Amino acid sequence: MLTNKGVTVYHFTGHSGYLRYFYSDASVHSVFKNGSDLVKIRIPTTLFIPVCNGDYVFLGKSDAIVPEKEKCVRVTEFSDNRRGVNPHWRIVAG
């Protein structure tokens, strides 16, 4: 399934908690890999996105200061694909 929707990324900063970022133009794919459901997210941008394995993503816009973990997916991998014709960040979460 492919959808264009906004996503909220919660980046863990350590002792100070989470920073929240909303991206309105992400593409979201649901996939099944190695026995589990995953979500592949592509965020078109040439800018740096603070994201690490273990961060949380809410599919949609969230105003919560900290991630509601039961409503979010956890980042398992990411890649910076800002070079080339179609610059974007790819995030896989599950």
Order of alpha helices (4+ residues) and beta strands (2+ residues): beta-beta-beta-beta-beta-beta
